[in-house]
């Protein structure tokens, strides 16, 4: 993902203003979901089924 974003930064494309705003909104929502998921995964007592059960 970071390589893709870096490539986009290095080779920007022209987008209509409305589309750019929509994409910014989508990326912001995605970032919020990623942050929330990370917080849940790292919270005390959170155990995923099958995690750490490699015998």
N, C-alpha and C positions, 0 to 999 in steps of 0.2 A: 504494500500500500504506500509506504513512504517513497519507494522508487517511482511509483506512478505519479504521486504528487510532486516530487522533485522534477520529473520530466515535464509535467504541465507547467510548473513555474519557469522552467528553462525555455519552453516553447509555447507561450500563451496563444490562445486563439480568440478571435473577436466573437463576442456573444451579444445578442440583443440585451439591453438593460433589464428587461423583465425576466428573461431567462437566467441571467446572472444572479438576480435577487432570489429567484426560486432555488437555484442551486446552492446559494449561500444558506438559505433556510434549511434545506435538506441536510447539508453538511453540519450545521449547528445541531439539528435534532440527532443526527448520527453520533456526534461527539458526546452529547448528553447521555445517550443510551449506552455508549461505550464506558463512560465514566461511572454510570450507575451500575453496570454489570461488573466492572472491576471492583467497585466498593463492596458489592454483595459477595463476590468471590473471595475477597480478603477479609471479610468480617468474621469475628470469632464465632465459632459454632456452626459455620457454614461448611457442610461436608457434601461433596458431590458423590453420587453413587458410583462406585467403581474406582474412585480416586484412592490411590495408595494401596490398592489391593493386588498389585503385581507380585505374584508369589514366586 
